[in-house]
Amino acid sequence: MAEPRWENADLVTVFVSLNPAEAALVKSALEGSGVEVSLVDDNVSRVESPLSIVIGGVKVVVPKDQE
């Protein structure tokens, strides 16, 4: 699936996890419901796991109008 195009969209964090797989599962469930969704900081969390705590984990974000 292509990444959403949100150049100037207001985004809202709807889920946060220190586990990238858990965040990906939530993303998949939301996409299955027709919600545009993206993950923030997921690559950092996979590569540098201890840094995930510092950056606040993986965030699942959606456009404000789909909150």
Buried (B, 14 or more C-beta within 10 A) or exposed (E): EEEBEEEEBEBBEBBBBBEBEBBBBBBEEBBEEEBBBBBBBBEBBEEEEEEBEEBEBBBBBBBEEBE
